[in-house]
Amino acid sequence: MNKKDECAVFQDLYELYTEEEVEDETKQWMMEHEAVCTYCQNCGKENGRNPAFHEDSEKVWGIRIMTMSLYSIFLFLAIWMSVWYLW
């Protein structure tokens, strides 16, 4: 893979990398690439200062919390209905 392709892959995975949602091998590669590539270092700093990036992250976090809450309620109701039915 050439440098341009590596940078493109790094940019595509950067958000997942910052949220620590990549595998260990990928994380290690990204850490090594970020240490060597000045272009990707600068892009990472720019994303960190971008308010739209943080706003999107907050929206995603809110959606995750809502989804987990709905799953929890569904699980609770399923267990409760199963116990109630067996009595």
N, C-alpha and C positions, 0 to 999 in steps of 0.2 A: 504494500500500500504506500502510495507516495504521500508527501507532506500535506498536499491540498486535501486529499481524501481523509487523512487522519484528523485534520482540523475540522472538516465537515462532520465527521462522526462525533468528535468531541463536542462541537456546538449543539448537535442534535441531542446528545445525552447529558448536557450540562445541567439542566434543571433537575433531572433525576439524580444526578451526581450530588448536587447541593442538598437534596432532600434525603440522601443516603438510601436510595431505592434501587441501586445497581448491585450486581453481584460483586464479590470480593475481587475476582480477577479483573473485572472491568474497572472497578474503583482503583486498583493498583495501577492499571494502564493509564487511567485518566490522571492520576497524581503524577506519574512519571512524565506524561505528555505536557501537563500544565507547567511542570518545573522547567522543561526544555523550551517550550514554544512561547515566545513573547507575545505573538498575536493572540493566542488563546488566553494568556494571562490578562491582557488588556480587555478582551471581550468579557471575561468573567467579572472584572472590576466594574465595567459599564453596566452589566446586568444587575449587579448588586446595588447600584445607585439608581436604577430605573424604577420609578414609583409604580409603573404599570406592572412590572414583574412582581412586585410585592403584593399589589392588589389582586392579581391573578392567583398568587399563592394563597392569599387569605380566602378567596372564594373557593378554591379547591379544598382547603382545610375545612371550611364550613360545610361543604357538600359531603365530605368524608364523615364529619361528626353526625350530620343528619342521617346519612345512610346507616351508620353503625347504630344509631338510636332506633331507627325503624327495624333493623334486624333484631335488635334486642327485644323490642316490643313484640315482634312477630314470634320470636322464640319463646318468650314468656307466655304469650297467649296459647301457643301450640301445646306447651307443657301443661298449662292450667286446664285447657279443654280436654287433654288426654286423661289427666287425673280425675277431672270431674266426670267424664264419661265412664271411667272404670268403676266409680262408686255407684 
